[in-house]
Amino acid sequence: MKKAAITLAFDEDKLSALEFSLKKEGSSVQARLEQTLGQLYERTVPAPVREYLDSRVAPPSRPKRPRPAPKERPVSSGLEKEGGV
């Protein structure tokens, strides 16, 4: 799916403090906002709509390649076993 950008206004000092605290936890404001937005989507959008949207972005099935034909072995004349030619 194509991504859309969301712009929010937030107090700079609070944002800096939030980024500092989340960095200690190994996270970021971006990651947490994406997680929270995903949870909001799951709670708000009805399951049939989510399933429909998921089906639209499913990777198309790749056509199967035909299997190569087995290599033919040379036909033995049987003379090699008898000590012939």
Contacts in CASP RR format, 6 or more apart in sequence:
PFRMAT RR
TARGET T0000
AUTHOR 0000-0000-0000
METHOD contacts of the structure
MODEL  1
MKKAAITLAFDEDKLSALEFSLKKEGSSVQARLEQTLGQLYERTVPAPVR
EYLDSRVAPPSRPKRPRPAPKERPVSSGLEKEGGV
1 53 0 8 1.000
1 56 0 8 1.000
1 57 0 8 1.000
6 37 0 8 1.000
15 29 0 8 1.000
18 29 0 8 1.000
19 28 0 8 1.000
19 29 0 8 1.000
22 28 0 8 1.000
22 29 0 8 1.000
22 31 0 8 1.000
22 32 0 8 1.000
41 50 0 8 1.000
42 50 0 8 1.000
77 85 0 8 1.000
79 85 0 8 1.000
END
